[in-house]
Amino acid sequence: MRYSYMVIDFPTIADDLAANLDYIKACGYEGVELNLTPDCLVRLDEIEPLLAERGLVVPSFLTGAAYQEGLCLSVADAGRRAGAVERLCSYLPIARRFNAILVVGLLQGLAKDEPDVRVANERIAAGLRQVGLVAQEQGVKLVVEPINHLQVGFNNSVGEVRELIAAIGVSAFKPMVDTIHMNIEETSLIQPIHDCGSALGHVHLCESSGGILGSGRIDFKAVLAALDAVDYGGFASVKVYRKAGFREAAQESLEYLQGLG
């Protein structure tokens, strides 16, 4: 398994970027998953050579920060929907530059953006179809992240995401899994991985508490066994967003995963 460390808040590593990337590499990670926030976007020219010097890659970019700007794929306002499509399309050259996947999740919107699930999904599929067609031309892959119902209004389960991708009908899109969201939405942490099979596009490993891996109740050993069973060959990004600082979270989480055998 190839592991990457997810940097949700770029300022946590930005002050001494070179040293913090050195630390991520020293922990044993092969990649860094980045969130396309404004403070990250303006430093891509700096980030790229620093990663190359250390033999690190960016397997994936998160895109949800754009929702905070009012961009949304499900909302009734056609201008906001078009803005979301345009923004995702503007990220495609970045993904191609870094040979990275784009992760789509929060940009689908919340229930307050569109109370009618059927209408919302029609809009989401139509918007992502536009993005996917451009992505195909540029050779970029995208995944839709199933995010729990407390954070995103639509396509919370892996099964719902797979149905959405079928409705989009563009091969650039694949499903992904995130263990913290599966812990909330699914009856099994294993079956959704098998349901995706060879189509599985990306993986987030996150503890039930959002803390250091191994501190909660996710059965990561079973999850890794399932990924092995479906011959998953991509990256698994370690996601820790609370209860620990960056360095502690990065080191202890990977040590835990490596200790599972």
C-alpha positions in Angstrom: 0.0 0.0 0.0 1.2 3.5 -0.9 0.3 6.0 1.8 0.0 9.8 1.5 -0.7 12.3 4.2 -3.6 14.7 3.8 -3.0 18.3 4.5 -6.4 19.8 5.0 -5.2 23.2 6.4 -2.2 24.3 4.4 -1.0 26.8 7.1 -0.2 23.8 9.3 2.8 23.1 7.0 3.2 26.4 5.2 5.5 28.3 7.6 8.4 25.9 7.0 7.3 24.0 3.9 10.6 22.3 3.1 11.2 21.0 6.6 7.6 19.8 6.9 7.8 17.9 3.6 11.0 16.4 4.8 9.2 15.2 7.9 6.4 13.7 5.9 8.9 11.9 3.8 10.9 10.7 6.9 7.8 9.2 8.4 7.5 6.9 5.4 4.8 8.6 3.2 5.2 8.6 -0.5 2.7 11.4 -1.2 0.9 14.4 0.2 -2.8 15.1 -0.5 -3.5 18.8 -0.7 -6.6 20.9 -0.4 -7.0 23.5 -3.1 -7.5 26.4 -0.8 -6.4 29.9 -1.9 -3.3 29.8 0.2 -2.3 26.5 -1.4 -3.1 27.5 -4.9 -0.8 30.5 -4.8 2.2 28.4 -3.8 1.9 25.5 -6.3 5.0 26.8 -8.2 6.9 26.5 -4.9 5.4 23.2 -3.9 6.1 21.3 -7.1 9.9 21.4 -7.0 10.0 20.8 -3.3 8.0 17.6 -3.7 10.1 16.4 -6.7 13.3 17.0 -4.7 12.0 14.7 -2.0 10.5 12.0 -4.2 7.0 12.8 -3.0 3.9 13.1 -5.2 0.5 14.6 -4.9 -1.9 11.7 -5.6 -5.0 13.8 -5.2 -6.4 17.3 -4.6 -9.4 18.2 -2.6 -11.8 20.7 -4.1 -14.4 21.4 -1.4 -13.0 24.7 -0.3 -14.7 26.4 -3.3 -18.1 25.7 -1.7 -17.2 28.4 0.8 -17.2 30.9 -2.1 -20.8 30.1 -2.9 -20.1 27.6 -5.7 -22.4 24.6 -5.6 -23.5 21.9 -8.1 -27.0 21.4 -6.8 -28.3 24.9 -6.0 -31.1 26.4 -8.0 -29.0 29.5 -9.0 -27.7 28.6 -12.4 -24.8 31.0 -12.1 -23.5 29.3 -8.9 -23.8 25.9 -10.6 -21.9 27.2 -13.7 -19.3 28.7 -11.4 -18.8 25.3 -9.7 -18.4 23.6 -13.1 -16.0 26.3 -14.2 -13.9 26.1 -11.1 -13.6 22.3 -11.3 -12.6 22.7 -15.0 -10.0 25.3 -13.9 -8.5 22.7 -11.5 -8.1 20.1 -14.3 -4.8 21.6 -15.6 -3.4 21.6 -12.0 -4.4 17.9 -11.6 -2.7 17.1 -15.0 0.4 19.0 -14.0 0.8 17.0 -10.8 -0.6 13.7 -12.3 -3.2 13.9 -9.5 -6.8 12.9 -9.0 -9.5 15.5 -8.3 -11.8 14.7 -5.4 -15.3 16.0 -5.6 -17.4 16.0 -2.4 -18.7 19.2 -0.7 -19.3 21.0 -4.0 -22.4 18.8 -4.4 -24.0 21.0 -1.7 -26.2 20.6 1.3 -29.9 19.8 1.7 -30.5 23.5 2.2 -29.1 24.2 -1.3 -31.8 22.0 -2.9 -34.3 20.1 -0.7 -35.5 17.9 -3.6 -32.9 15.1 -3.8 -34.0 14.1 -7.3 -33.6 17.6 -8.7 -30.3 18.0 -6.9 -28.9 14.8 -8.3 -30.0 15.7 -11.8 -28.1 19.0 -11.5 -25.0 17.4 -9.9 -24.9 14.8 -12.6 -25.3 17.4 -15.4 -22.6 19.6 -14.0 -20.1 16.8 -13.4 -20.8 15.4 -16.9 -19.5 18.7 -18.3 -16.4 18.5 -16.1 -15.9 14.9 -16.9 -15.9 15.4 -20.7 -13.2 18.1 -20.4 -11.3 15.8 -18.0 -11.4 13.0 -20.5 -9.8 15.3 -23.1 -7.1 16.3 -20.7 -6.4 12.8 -19.4 -7.4 13.7 -15.8 -9.2 11.3 -13.4 -11.8 12.4 -10.9 -13.5 10.7 -7.9 -16.7 11.4 -6.1 -16.3 11.1 -2.3 -19.3 9.6 -0.4 -19.5 12.1 2.5 -21.8 11.5 5.5 -25.2 13.2 5.7 -24.1 15.5 8.5 -21.6 17.2 6.1 -23.1 16.9 2.6 -26.7 16.7 1.4 -26.4 14.1 -1.3 -24.8 10.8 -2.3 -23.7 9.9 1.2 -23.1 6.2 0.7 -20.8 4.4 -1.7 -23.8 2.9 -3.4 -25.3 6.3 -4.0 -22.1 7.6 -5.4 -21.8 4.6 -7.8 -25.4 5.4 -9.0 -24.4 9.0 -9.5 -21.3 8.0 -11.5 -23.5 5.8 -13.7 -25.8 8.7 -14.3 -22.9 11.0 -15.2 -21.9 8.4 -17.8 -18.3 9.6 -18.2 -15.4 7.2 -17.7 -13.2 9.9 -16.1 -15.2 9.5 -12.8 -14.6 6.7 -10.3 -16.0 6.1 -6.8 -13.8 6.4 -3.7 -14.2 5.4 0.0 -13.4 7.2 3.2 -13.5 5.1 6.4 -15.0 7.8 8.7 -17.9 8.4 6.3 -18.4 4.6 5.8 -18.5 4.3 9.6 -21.5 6.6 9.7 -23.4 5.6 6.5 -22.6 2.0 5.8 -23.5 -1.3 7.6 -20.0 -2.6 6.6 -16.6 -1.1 6.1 -15.7 -4.0 3.8 -18.6 -4.6 1.4 -18.5 -1.1 -0.2 -14.8 -1.8 -1.1 -15.8 -5.1 -2.7 -18.7 -3.4 -4.5 -16.4 -0.9 -6.1 -13.9 -3.6 -7.0 -11.5 -2.6 -9.7 -13.3 0.7 -10.2 -12.2 2.0 -6.8 -10.4 5.3 -7.5 -9.1 6.6 -4.2 -9.1 5.9 -0.5 -9.1 8.1 2.7 -8.2 6.4 5.9 -9.7 8.3 8.9 -10.4 7.2 12.4 -14.0 7.2 13.8 -13.0 10.1 16.0 -11.1 12.0 13.4 -8.0 11.5 15.5 -4.8 9.5 15.1 -5.4 6.2 13.4 -5.7 3.4 16.0 -7.2 5.7 18.6 -10.8 4.9 17.7 -12.9 1.9 16.5 -12.2 1.6 12.8 -11.0 -1.9 11.9 -8.2 -0.7 9.6 -6.7 -4.2 9.3 -9.9 -5.4 7.8 -10.1 -2.4 5.5 -6.5 -2.9 4.3 -7.3 -6.6 3.7 -10.3 -5.7 1.6 -8.2 -3.2 -0.5 -5.7 -6.0 -1.1 -8.5 -8.4 -2.1 -9.7 -6.1 -4.8 -6.1 -5.4 -6.0 -6.4 -1.7 -5.2 -3.2 -0.1 -6.6 -3.7 3.6 -5.7 -2.8 5.7 -2.7 -4.5 5.6 0.7 -4.4 9.1 2.3 -4.2 9.3 6.0 -6.7 11.9 7.3 -6.4 13.3 10.8 -8.3 16.5 11.5 -8.6 16.8 15.3 -7.1 15.7 18.6 -3.5 15.9 17.4 -0.9 18.2 15.9 0.4 17.6 12.4 3.7 15.9 13.3 2.2 13.6 15.9 -0.7 12.7 13.7 1.5 11.9 10.7 4.1 9.8 12.5 1.8 7.8 14.8 -0.8 7.1 12.2 1.6 5.6 9.8 3.4 3.7 12.5 0.1 2.2 13.5 -0.8 1.2 9.9 2.6 -0.3 9.3 2.3 -2.3 12.5 -0.9 -4.0 11.4 1.2 -6.3 9.2 
